[in-house]
Amino acid sequence: MNARIINGENVVPYSWPMIVSLRYDCYDDGNISSHCCGGTILTDSYILTAAHCVNIIPLSSILAGNFTIAAGFYRRSQECQTIRKVDQIFIHPNWTIYENKLRYDIAILHLDEPLDFHTNLFISRTCLPPRLNSTNDIINYPPSNISLAVIGWGFLHPSNFTPPDILQQTTLLSIHQNHSMCARSINHIETQFCAGDVEGSKGDSGGPILQWIGDRWEQVGIVSYMIFGCSSSNNVTVFTRIAALNNWIESILTVDNTSTSTTIDSTIISTTTDTIPSIIYHCEKQNVSCGCSFLDVSFPLSRIIGGHEAKPFSWSMVVSLLSLSSNEHFCGGSVLNNDYILTSARCVENQSILNILVVPIVHNPSDIAWSQYRRRVEHIYFHPNYTSSSGEYLNDIAILRLSFSLGLETTLFISRTCLPKINSTDDVTDYPSTGTKLAIVGWGKRHPNASNLVNNLQQAQVYTLDNNDPTCYSQIVDPKNQFCAGIADGIRGDMGGPIFQWMSNHWEQVGIISTTQCGINSVPSIYTRLASYNSWITSVMDIDDTTSTTTSTSISITSADPIIHTYLCNKNMRDCGCGYQNVQLATSRIVGGNEAIPYSWSMIISIRYNCNFDGNVNAHCCGGTILNDYYILTAARCVEQIDQSSILLQNITIVAGIHNLSEVNQIIRHVDQIFIHPEYAGQSYLYKNDIAILHLDKPLGLDINPFITRTCLPPRINSSEDIVEYPSNGSMLVTIGWGITYQLENMQPQALQQVGIYAIHHNNPMCERSIGHINVQFCGGLYDDRTGICFGDFGGPIFKWLDDHWQQVGISSYVINDCASVDYQSVFTRLAAFYDWIEEVVNQRNITTLASSKTTTTSTAINTTKSSDFFPCNRSVSCGCGYNDVLLTSLRIVGSEDAIDHSWSMLVSLRFGTSKVHGCDGTILSASYILTAAHCVWRYVEWPSMVSVAAGMTNRSDQIVYERNVSRIYLHPNYTHFFNDFRNDIALLYIDRPFIFHHNEMLAKTCVHHIDPSLSISQYPKNGTRLVMIGWSTMTPESSESVDHLQQVQVYAIDNHDPACSDSINDVNMQFCAGLYEEEKGQ
């Protein structure tokens, strides 16, 4: 290169594949294809350019698809350019024009459709500078007086304002910031640098300046501006210094394109094709401990009245107060810490403490998807000077103490609110100051005359008003403790909710919504000024929970708090016996009741069928526990009345993953087989051997659902004497269930109940009166109380704590007089006595059982007179065996034959795109690698995340038990797909999380045979070898649709020289043929 862009030289065609042309109607002449600025390719979906190139683009141009980029060309007039629409613009939050000089002149554009690097050789990514740690290193990058290259379609001459057709290039020298020419042009050394001899003109703006680093070009800057015009003497061009902005660029590139980034710096103007312009407030969660949410707040230019829905999870500090009696939202609040909620006093002054439910992680208050975090209220602290006389609501502030901790340390979706930090000498009456932009959130009405609250969380921006403003002065009573805000107003249902101000890196709550005039713009809303209440809030949260004397008015459920014990379960080391939450036990009882921490007993399930003979097949009948993905442990008495000849017709289900019986998000499975202990004896024999196991029609998906887990059972105990002593006398145990809490009133709770009791020796008189068979039963209860089990608890578990997890030692079996009573103890089935029987049922491989557990159609097929072969697999080997054994008949895949459920546990489905459509099969080679054909995945080498792996199912429509995303794709280096010869058609997929084979019986590794080097590879497998092909293949040669149920067929290896094979095969060392000579089989 030896010339400038002005009077410059043409580039070598396609030598700068990273550059793009930005096109829109920048000349206001109606031509949306005008070249306006340059840019460079960051990734397949993002373009780097200058902020001044895009900050004035009208929204209408973006919405109409009239803002585009063109890539993969060097002549603007040439055809076959790669065109993409821009659907989102990210401008640096500190972008500004300062005395006609630009600062932070950088922007990133998001494309509506990714570029394809794999198929288009004329486009490439730009390389960015390395990450530099010190300011000194940054301001010296690039170094002074080095040769740089600038490229673009800039004007060729100062008097000619027509961009050239061919891409131009030139060299120039970087200039030190202290040089006089640079010093008078630059205005921010850290983010700008100068270069001389070439000036960026209109067409060059946003384009790159690059340095050669030995083997490639590195983009060190973006053409920004010059002050005195194009090609003036003694002037330089100013470039945005990319080395100073690496973090910001990286934060944008990590944005989830569907939900907006959680790592965008400060405030960003964002525009999409389906939303109006918005500002994104980037919260620095790594630097602040409060005031930041799971996702960043995005504000459009709209109001709650008329309304705008907040982005879900963007206000993680906000809670809804729900009325239990009406199940409706009545007020808002905010999270102070794990145990306390801030709200207004008027919200709760007339509410029963038993009627309030605090709902965090909420976008729609009626959504119970996160119900494990809902909390009851234990205390209410009103400000001692609160008054509501004459509707003035002075000192309108209250704090709610929760019954259990929120567990902020265990979830990303709840966060603390930040309170103002004001010195005692400061004038709080001006905090927040007049004119401050604030944010309010709530579930308020969209219109003043609306009768109902909206379903989803709303947000709006308002401004503080001067206390002396006539519209405020007429409403406010106590300027020190109240302030006004107007334009958009608080809403009646939002009382108690927060109002925030942005503090450059987090949100600070400055007030509580107190009184509102919904949607009446002439009347401002009144807010409690939090800066006045710091001391009082701190004093309440510092109160000793067991002390009844406070400086506040207090309402409490009980006169003294119960003693609560938390059991820390080691979920990292245990694959059973640990719930989603840790168990907390207080002194209470199931009969009389104590609610469990939601999802702390994730191994329990509810058994449901028409047990009351009233037609309600969804009635909770008994409890049970999860043995593994397919098996449930319960009491025989719970299922003895069921006709096992028609199990599927009786609609027996189990419900897992719940805390409340009425939860919407339940995991429901049908029971298709029941195993009752062969020596079970019913009521007349005091329920001897009261144990049963249920088989489910579909797996539960333990690997993908954190709210369900396996129960832990006692180890094998060989001595009958030791069995009778397990659990030992006096052991502290916990029994759980949804049993009736008061027998006389027949009250069945909706929430899971728990109680701590003790194992009582069989020689104790109360146990002797209750127990019938000490070798298979034991007693549990208290010596002086009616604590125990009742209707609905039967079949449920009783646990013993083993230092880091819970072990199930028994099954709730029966009580004399049907419910816990004085002088009698609850009786439990002793699980230590049934180790072998449980193992026999759960680990059985009986083909008859398999047949009986399938549908009538499948069972009939298995019992026909067609010739069939059964292949018992030796599961002591580490690969090649499914969960069930293979049964083959003479049917064909094209024809076809269903495989036995889970008999090919090594097979996986490869699914593609965001809709995860099944496209190919593969096999599990190891915990982290999948084996498949290269032709299935070669298009996705650059985008491996577009491929996912589904394992552990037989029907493609089944719930996916184990799903993984692909993070890397390895094609054979010699793979070719030209002319359909598919040589070396093999690939390995590396998944993002390894499969776990231990206790996951639905997964198995495939076996790959190692060949003796002395043998010819081309003869393996040998001609005529019987083989089996499996897959979700098409039913007929004419159909291209896949079938839902896994198919299998027997075929034979065909000699390479057979005409049927030689006409098709391309490489006998790498390929072989299989099929039947007389029939059409295969995929």
N, C-alpha and C positions, 0 to 999 in steps of 0.2 A: 504494500500500500504506500502511495507517495503523494496523495492529494487530499483535499478536504471535501466534506459534504457540499459546502458552498464552493462551487467550481471543483467538485470532487470527482471520484472515480467509481465506476461500476464494480460491483462485487463479483467474485467467481460464483456462478449459479449454485444455489443451495449450500453455500459454504457457511451460512449463519442460520441453521435450522431452528434456533431458539427464538427468533424474533417473530413478532406478530404485528399486524396493523389493526388499530382500533378504528371502528367505523360507525358513524352516526351523523345526524344532520347538524354538524358543528358550524356550518356556514349559514344556517337558516335559509337555505335555498331549496329545501325540500328533498335534497339528495341524501338518502340515508346510507349510501355506500361511499361517502366521502372519507378519504383517509384523514384522520384527525390527530392521531398520536401513535407512538410506538409502544411496544410492550414486549415482555419475554415470558416464556412458558416456565412456570414453576413446577407444576404437576399436570397430569392429564385433565384436571378440572380447574386449575387456578392459573391466573395470569398476573404478572407483576407490572405495574406502571406507576405514573405520577398522579398524585391526588388532584392536581390542578387540571388534569385531563378529563376527570370524570365528576368533579364535584358539582357541576352545574347541569349535568344531563337530566332532562325532564323525566319525571316518573312515567309519563305517558309513553316515552320512547322505550323504556324497559318493559312495561306491561304489554306493549304492542310488538315486542320482539325486534325493535328497530335499532338496538345497540348490539353490534356484533364484533367479533374478532375474525381475522383471516390469517391462516397459517399455512406453511408448506409451499411457499412460492417465493419468487424473487422479483418477478415482474407484476406490477399491479394490474396489468391488462390481461394477464394470462388466465386461461380457463383452468378448471380442476383445482381450484383453491379449496382448502379445508375451512369451512365457515361454521362458527358456533355462535349461538346467542348468549348474551350475558344476562344472568337472572339475579345476580346479587353483587353488591359493591361494598367492600370494606375499606373505609378511609381511616387512616391513623387518627386516634382520638385527639392528638395534639396538633393536628394540621391547622395551620392558620396563615393568613397573609399579614405580614408585619412590615409596615413602611414600604410597601410594594415588594417586599422580599418574602419568599415562601419558606415556611418551616415545616418539618416533618412531611415533606412533599412525596408521599408514598401511598399507594392504594393497591388493593388486590381484588381481582374480579373473579367471580365464580361462574363457570359455564353450565349451561343447561344440559349438556351432553358431553361426556368425557372425550378427549382426543385419543386416538388409537396409535400409540407408538409402535406397536408390533407390526401393523400392516402398512404404516406410512413411514417410509424411510426419510422423508423430507422434513420431519419435525422432530425436535429433541428438547430436552429440558435444559434450562440454563443452570450453570453451577454458581453457587453462592459462596461468599467468603467463609472461612472457618469461624467458630465461636471464639471471641476474644474476651478475656476476663477483666482487663484493666482499661480504664479510660485512656491512659497514655497509649496503649497499644491500638485502641480503636481510632484515635485521632491521627495516628500515623499509618493508617491503612486505607487506601494504598499509600506507599511511601512517596515522598516528593521526587520530582524530576525523573519519573519513569515513563516509558512509552505506553500509551493506552490506545485502545481502538474504540471508535464510536461509529455506529451504523444507524441508518434510517432512510426514510423517504423524504428527507427535509428538502426545503427549497434550494435549488442549485445556485441562485443568484439573489441578492437583496432586492432587486427590482422585479423578479419573476416569482409570483406567488402560486405557481402551479407545481405541486409535488412531482418529482421525477417518476417515470414509469419503472425504472430499474433501481433496486436497492443500492444505496451509496455507502461508502466506507471511507474512513480517514484515520490518521494517527495524530496524537497530540501528547503533550507532556503534562503530568500532574504538577501542580504548583503549591508550594508551602503556604499555609494559611496566614503566615506573617508577611508574605510578600505584599507589597503595596497594592498591586492589581487585585489580589484576592481579598485582602483585608477590607477594601471598600465595597466588595460585592457580597461577601459571606455574612451571615448573621447568627449562625449557630454552629460553632466549630465541630461539636461532637457528631452532628448528623449531616454535615455538609463538607464538601471539598471542592477545590477549583482545578480546572485544567485549561490550558491555553491553546491557541492557534485554531481552534474550531469552536463555533458557537452553535448551541442548539437553537434552531428556529422552530416555528410552529409545528411543522411536520415531524420534527425530531423529538419533541417533548415526550417524556415517558419511556423513551427508548433506552437501550443499555450503553454503558461504557465498560469495557472489559480489559483485563490484563492477561498476558500469556504466562502460564506458570509451568512451562516445560513440556507438558503433554496435552494441555487443553486450555480453553479460554474460561476465565472466571469473571463473572459480572461483579464489579466493585461499586457500581453506582447507577443512578437513574438520572437522565437529563431533566433538569429542573427549570432553571431560568438564567437570564442575563438582564442586566438593568438597562443598557444603552442601545439595545437593538441588535440586529443580526449582522455579524461581520464588521462591527465597529472596531477601529484600531485601539490598541491598549486596553482591551477589555477581555474578560474571561467568562467562561460558562461555569455556573454553579451546578453541582451534581449532588443528589441525595446519597449519603454515605451508607451503604447497605450493611457494613460491619456493625454499625450502631443499632441496627434494627432487626437483627437476626431473631431475637426472642419474640418480637411482635409478629414477624412473618411466620415463625413456627407455630405460634398460638393460633393463627388463622387457619393454617393447614391442618390443624388437629380438630377443627370444627366438625361436628356431626352435621352433615349437609341437610339432614331432615329436622334437626331440633335446635340448631344454633349453638355455637361454641360455649363451653364453660371456661375458656381460657383467653377470650378476647380482651385486649388491654383497654382499660378505662371505658370510654364511651365511643361507640362506632356507629356511623350512619349505615344502616343496612336497608336494602330494598330487594324484595323478591317479586316474582311474577304473580303471587297470589296474596300479597299483603301490601299495605300502604307503607311509606317510609317509616323507619323506626330507628331509635337510638338504643344501642346495647350497652349496658353498664357492666363493665368487667370487674368482678370482685376478686380481690387478691386473697383467696382462701388460705394460701400458704403463709401469709403474713399477719392475718387477723384471726381472732378466735370467735368472733361473733359478727352478725350483720351480713353474712354471705350465705347464699343458698346453693342447692345442688346445681341448678342452672342459673345463668345470668339473666337479669331482668332485661326485657326488651320493651320499650315504650313507643307506641305510635302516637301520632298527634290526634288523640281523641279523648273522650271523657267516659266516666262510668255511666252517667245518664246518657243513654243513647247507645251505648257502652262498648267497652273493649275488654275482651277476655284476656286474662293474664296467661303467660306461658306456664304450663304445669311444672311444678317443682322449682319455680323461680322465687317464691316467697316461703322458704322452708321454715321461717320463724313464726309464721302465722298459723293460728289454730282456729277451729270452729267449736263453739259451745253448742252442744246438741241437747235437746230436751228428750229424756228417755220416755216420757209419757206420750209425746206426740211424734217422736223420731224426726224432729225438725230443727234446723239451725235457728238459733235465736240471737246469738251475739258472736263477736269475734274476740280474739285475744292474741297474745304473743308469748313465746317461750323465754322465760328468764334463765332457767337452767333445768337440770334433770327433774327437779321436783316442784317447780313453781311456774305458774302462769299469770301473766299480767292482763288485767281487763278493767272495765269500769265498774264502779260499785252499783250503779243503777241497773246493770245487766243482771246481777245476781241477788239483789236485796229481797226480791219476792220469789226467788226460786228455792225449792227444797234441795238441800245438799245431796239428797239421794236421787234427784232427778237430773243432775248435771253430768254430762259425759263430755270429756275433752277429746277432740278429734284432731290430731296432727297429721302430717303428710296427706293433706286433703286438697283436692281441686274441686271435687263435687262432694259436699257433705254426706250425700246419700250413698256414696261409693264405699263399700266395706272391704275393698281389696287389701287395705293396710290396717285391718281392724286389730291386729296384734298390738298396735301402738296406742289404741284408745285407752283412756284412763278415767277412773272414777275420781271424784273429789273427796278429800279427807277433811280439809279445813278451808274456811273462807276467812281471810283477814280484810276487814273494811278499815279504811283510814278513820282514825278516831274522831276527826272533825267533819266527816262526811255528812252532808245534809241534802235532802231532796225537797225541802219545804218550798212551796210556791213555784215548783218546777225549775229551780235555779241550779240544782245539782252541783253544789260546791264540794271541792276535794273529791271529785268523782273518780276514785281509783280503788281497786281491790286486787288482792293477790289470792290465787287458789293454790292450795297445796295438794299434790296428787297422791293417790293411794299407793302407787308404785312408780319407781323411776322410769323416765322415758328411754333411757339407754342411749344417750347421744353418742357415746363412744362406739356403738355397734351399728349405727346407720348413718348414711350420707344424706338422708332425706329430711332430717330434722336439724335445725340449727338454733342457736341462741340469738335473741335480739340484743343489739347494742344500745346502751342508755347514754344520755349526755354526760359528759365529764366537765362540770362547771365549778370553778373556784367559788368558795363561799363569799368572796368579795365582789364577784361579778354580778352585774345586774341581769337577773334571769328574765326580767320582763321583756327583754329584747332578744330572747333565744327561743325559737329561731327568729332571725332578724326579718324585718319587713321586706317583702318581695322575694323571699327565698322560695325556690321551686321545691315542692314536696310531693310525695307519692302516697296515695291512700289505696288500700286494697280491701275487698270485702265481697260478700254475696248479696249486694244491695239490689234494689229495683232498677230496671233499665229506664223506666219512665216514672214521673211523679205520681201518675194515677194508676200505676200497676198494682195489682193486689198481691202478687207473689214475688218472692225473691228469685233471682236467677239461679240456675243449677251450678254453674261453674264460676270460679273465682274471677272477680273483675278488678280492674285497676284504673287509676286516673292520676293526672298531675294537677296540682293546685298550687296556689301562691298564698303566703302569709299576708295578712292585712295589718296595717297599722292599728294599734289599739284605739287611736283617736279617729280612725275612719268612721264616718257616720253610720255606715252599714254594720260595722263591728261594735261601735260604741253603744248602739241601741240594744245589742244582744248580750254583750259580755258583762259579767258581774264582778269578777275578781281578776284584774289584768295580771297580777303576779302569778296566779295559778292557772289561768286560762288564756288561750289565744284563738284568733279567728283565721280561717282560710277560706278562699272563695274560688270562683270560676266554675270548677266542678265541685260537687258537694258530697259529703258523707251521706250514707243511706241508712234508713231506719234499722235495717237488719244488721248493719255494720257496727252498731254501738259496741264499745269495748275493743274494737279493732285498732290497729296501729296506724300512725302517720309517720312517714320516714323522710329524712333528707339524705342526699348523697354526699359522702365524705371523701371523694376522690378514689377510694379503693374499697369502700364498704358502705352499707346503709346504717344509719343511726336513727333509732326511734325517738322522735322528739315529742310525741303526744299520743293521747288516747282519744278516740272519737267519743264525744260525750253527748252533745245535742245536735240534731240536724233538722233542716227543713228540706226534705228530699226534693232535689231538682229545682228548687226555687233560687234562681241565680241572684236575685236581689237580696237574699238573706243568707249570710255565711254560716257555715257550720262552726260549732264551738268545740275546742279540743282541750283536754287536760294537759297542762304544760309540765312535762316530765322533769325538766331541769329543776323544778321546785321540790321534787319528791325523792331525790337520790338517797338522802339520809334515811327516810322512812322505809323505802324499799330494802335498803341494806339491812336495817334493823330487823325487818320481818324475816329475811332469809337467814339471818344469823341466830334466830331463835333456836334454842335447844328443843328438839321435837318433843321431848317428854315433859317440857315445862309448860304449865298452863297459864302462867302470867306473861302477858305481852303488852306492848304499848298500843295494840290495835284491838278493835272489836273482833272477836273470833267465834266462829261457829264450827263445831267438831262433830264427827259421827259418834265418837266414844269419848269418855272422859279421860282415857289414857290410851296411848298408842300401843298396839300389840308388839311383842318382840318378834322381829322378822329375821329369819336366817336365809342367806343366799348360798346356794350350792353351785360352785363353779365347775362346770362340766368341761372336760378336755376334748373338745370336738376335733382338734387337730390329730389326736392320737387314737380316738375311738370312732369306729364306724357304726356303733350301736349305743343305745342307752343315753343319748344326749339330745335334748330338744333344741328347737331353734333359739329359744331364750333360756336363760338359767332359771331353775326352780327357786321360788321364794316361798317359804313356809311360815305361817303365823299360827299362833295358838287358836285353833278353831276346830270345826268338825264338818264332815259331809252331811250328817244329819244335824242340821242347824246352820250350816254350810260355810265354806270358805272358798271363794273363787280362785282358781289357779291363775298364774301369770299367763296371758295368752301365748299359745304355741310353745309353752315350756315342756309339754308332754307330747312331743311330735310323733310318738310311737302308737298313740291310742287311736282307735277308729270307732265309729258308730255303726252297728248292724241294724238294718231296716227292712221290714217286710210287714205284712198284714198280721202282726202278732196279736193284735187286740180284736181281730175278727170283725172289724168295722169298715173294711174296704180301704183303709188308709195304708197303702204300701210304703209310704214314707215315714211311718211311725218309728221313732227310736225304740228299739227293743232290748238291746244288750250292748255291752262294750266288747272290745277285742284289741289285739295288738298286732303289729306288723312283724312277721317273721322274715320275709323277704319280698321281692317284687310281686310274687304270685300267691303267697300264703299268709293267712290270718289265723291267729291263735285266739280261741274263745272257750266258753264253757259248753259242754254237750247239752245241758238243759236249755240253752238258748236256741238250739236248732233241732231238738229231738222230735218236735211235732211236724217238721217239714217232710213232705213226701219226696223222697229222693229220686223217684222215678220221673218226676216232672219238675226238676229244680228250676230250669230256665223259664218255665211257664209261671212260676210263682213270684218272679220279679224280686229276688232277694239281692239286696245291694249292701255294700259297705261304703261309708263316707269317711274320707281321710283328709288331713290338712286343715282341720277346723278347730275353733275354740267355742263358738256358739253353734248350736244345732241348726239354727236358721240361716247360717251364712250362705251367701250367694255363690262365692267362689269355692266350691267344693270339688274334691277329687272323688268321683263316683265310679265304682266298678261293680259288675254283676258277679255273683257267685255261681259257678257252673259245676262245682263238685264239693261234697261235704264228707269229711272223714271223722266219724265219731269213734272214740275208743271202743274196741270190741268188747271190753268188760264193763262198760258203763252201766250203772244201775241208777234209776231215777229216784223220785221223792221218797218212795216207801223204803228205800235202802240208804236214805240220807246222801244221795248223789255221789255214790262211790265212783271213782275214776271220771270225774266230771270235767272232761277235756275234749275238745274237738278242734279240727283244723279245716279251714275253708280255702278252696282254690278259686282264684279269680280268672275271669275270662280274658283280661288284658293286664299287662304289668302296670304297676303304680308309677314307675318313673322316679325311683329314689335318687337316682344320680342327678336329676335336673331340678328337683323340687326341694328347697331347703326346709319346707314346713312339714315334711314327713321323714321319718327315719325308722330303722329297725329297732326292735326291742332286744336287749341282751338277756340270755338265759343262763341259768346256773351250769357249771361244768359237769361232766359225768362224775358221779360219786358212786364208788363200787360197793361200799359197805351199807347194808340196810340200816345198821345202827346210826351211821352218819347221816343217812338220808332223813331219818326221823328227827334229827336234830338240826335240820336245815330248812328254814332259818332258825338260828339259835334262840332260846328263850330270852325275852327282854330286848331283842333287836328292835331298833326304831325302824318302822316301815311307813310307807306312804301308799294309800289307796286312792284311786281317782275314778271319776265317772260322772255321768249326767243323771244320777239316780234321784228318786223322789226325796226332797229334803224334809218334808213334814208329812208323815204317813196319814195323819187324820185329815189333812187338807189336800192330800194327793197333789202336792206341788212339785212339778218337775222343772228344774232350772234349765235355762237356755245355755248358760255358760258352764264350762267344765269346772267341776268341784274337786277339791283335794282335801285330805286330812292325814295328819300324822298319828299313827297308832303304834302298838307294840306287839311283837310275837308273844303269845301267852302259852305256857307249857300245857301239854295235854292233861297233866295231872291236876291242874288248877280246877277247883269245883265249877267255875263258870264255864270253862272249856269242856269239862267232862259232860256237863248237861247239854252241850251243843254238838260236839264232834261225834262222828260215827266210825271213822276209819283213820287212825292216826298215821298209818304208814303212807297214805296218799293225801292226807289233809292236815291242816294246822289252823289254829285259832289266832285271831288278831283283834285288838281293841284296847280299851282302857279299863282299869279296875273299878273306877268309880263313876263311869259316865256312860251315856247311851251312844257314844260315837261308834260309827260303823257303816255298813253298807245297807242298801235298800233297793227297791225295785228300780230297774234301769242300770244298776251298777253291775249286775251279774255278767260274767264273761270278761269283765274288765280286769286290769292288772293290779297287783300290789308289788311295790318295789322296795329294794334295799339299796342304800347309798354305799358305794365302794370307793370312796376317796376321790375319784375323778369321773364317775359315771354311775348311772342307775341300772341295777340288775333286777329283772322281774323274777320274783321268787314264787309267785302264786297267781291263781285266777280266782276272782270273786265267785263263790259258789252258792252259798245260802246262809240264811239266818233263821233261827227259830222265831216263830211269830211273824215272819216275813219282813221284818225291819228291825234295825238295831234297837235293843231294849235292855233294861236293867236285868242283871242276873244271867244274861246270855251273851255269847260272843259271836262275832262274824266268823264264818268258816271259809277257808280258801283251799283250792286244789294245790297240793304241794308239787311244784314243777320239777324238783330234783328227782322225783320218782318216775318221771316220764321222758327222760333224756333219749333213751333208745327208740321209743315209739315215735317221738317227734322227728328224729333223724330219719327213721324208716319212711315216714310219710313224705317229708319234704324232699328227700333225696331219691325217691323211687324213680325207676326208669321203665315201668311196666307199659308195654305198648297198648294193652287193653285199657289202661287208665287214660292214655292219650286219646284213644278212639272215643271213649265215653265222654271225654271232656270237650269234644268238638261238636259241631252242629249235627243234626240228624242227617243232612246230606252227606257230610264228610264221613260219618260213621258208616253209612250204607256203602259208600265207595270202598272203605277199608275192608268190609266184610263180604265183598262180592267174590265170585269164583275166579276172577282174573288172577293170573300168576303174579305173585309178589315176593319180594325179598326184603328181609329185615336185617339191618346192619347194626349189631350191637357194638358201640364204640368204647374203647378202653380209655376212660377218662383220667387214667393215671399219667397219660402222656400230656405234653404241654400244648399241643396244637391239634387241629383237624377233627375235633369232636364238638358237635352242637349240644345244646341243652337237652334236646330229645334225640332219640335215634332215628335214622333215616329209614323210611319205608318206600320202596320203589315198585311200581307196576310197569306194564308195558305201554303205558300211555306216552304221548309226545308233548314237548313244549308247545309246538304248533298243534294244538289239539284239544286239551292239554291236561296236565296233572298238577293238582295242588300239592305242595310240599307239606309235610307234617309241621305244625307250628314249632318254630325255634329249633328245627333240626339242622339248619345251616347257619349257625350263630356267627360264623366268620364272614358272612356276606354283608355288605353295606350298600346303601343307595347314595349315589352322588347327585346332589341337587344344585341347581344353578340359578343365579340371579337373585334379586330381592324377593321374588315370589317363591323361590326354592322349589323349582319344578324338577321332578326326577328326570334325569337324562342318561345316566349310565350306572353300571354296577362297579363294585370293587370288593376287595377282601382285606381283612385286618392282618397286616404283616407283623406288626408289633404294637406296643402301646401307643406309639406316636406316628406310625407310618401306615399308609394305605397303598395297596397295589392295584393298579388299574391300567387301562390302555391309554397310550399317549394321544390317540385321536380324539379321546373324550375331553381332554383338558388343555390341548396345546394353545387354544385361543385365550386361555386365562392365565398364562404364565405371568403376565404383568399385573394381573388383578386376581391373585389367588383367593382373596376374601370373598369373591363372587361365587366360590364353590364351597359347599358344606357337605358334611358326611353324616348320614343318619344310620344308626345301627340298632340292633336289638329288637327288630320287629319283623313280622311275617307279612302283614298287609301294609302296603304303602300308606293307606289311610289311617293306620293306627297312630295313636299318640306316639311321638318319637321318644323312645326311652333314653337314648344316648345320642346327643347331637354335638358335633364339633365343627368349627370353621377351619378351613385350610389356610395356612399361613405361608407355605412355600410349595412350589410345584417343580419337580425334577423330571425333565424329559430325557430319554436316552439321547446322548449327543449325536447319534447317527440316525435318529428317527426322521423318516421322510413320509409325506402324505401326498406327494405328487402322483397324479394319474391313478390314485386309489391303490397303490401297491403297499402302503403302510408297512414299510420295513422298520424293524426295531420298534414295533408298536408297543411300548411299555413306558410306564411313568410311575413315580412315587410321589405321594402327597404327604406333606408334613402337617400335622394338625396342631391347633393352638393349645389344646390341653390333652394330655395323654389319657387313654382309656385305662380304667382300673379293672383288672380281671378278678381280683380277690373279692369274693362274695358277689360278683356280678356274673351269674350263671348264664345270662342271655348273651354274653360276649365270648368269643373264642378266637384264637389266632389260627390263621391258615398255615398248613405245612407246605414247605417248599423242599422238594427232593434234591439231595446232593448226589451228583452223578460221579461214578468212578471215572477218573480221567482217562483210563484205558478204553472206555467204551465210547462209541460214536454218539455224539449229542443228537445227530439227525435221526437216530433210531429210538429216541425216547420221547414219548411213550411208544412202545412196540406196536407194529401193525396188528390190528384186531383187538387191542386192549379195550376192555369195557370201561367207559368213562361216564360221568354224569355232568350235565350242564344245568346250571341253575340261573335264574334271573326273573325279573319282572318284565318278561318279553311280550311281544305281540302275539295275539291268539292265532292269527292266520297270516299267510304271506301277503294278502291283499290289504291288511290293516296295519297302520303305523302307530296305533294306540297301544300303550302299555296296559297290562292287566294289574289289578290291585293285589291279588294274592300271589305269593312267591311260587314260581313254577319250577319244575324239574323234569329232566328227560334223560334216558340212557342213550348213549351213542357209542360209536366205536372208532378208534384211531384207524385212519385209512392210509395205505401205503403211499409214499410220496410220488411213486411212479404210476399209480393208478390214474387213468385218464381223467376221472372225476376230480382228482386232486391236482395233477400236474398242470391242468388248464387254469387253475386258480392261484396256485402258490407261486411266490416270487423268490423265496430264499429258504431252501430246505433246512439250513442250519438254524434259522431263526423262527421258522413257522412250521406248522403241521396241520393236516386236515382231519376232521372228525365228522361223523354223520352215519347215515344208513344208506345202503346202496339202492334200496327199493322205495324208501320213504323220504319225505321232505321233513327234516328235523333240524333244529338249531335255531339260532337267533339271527 
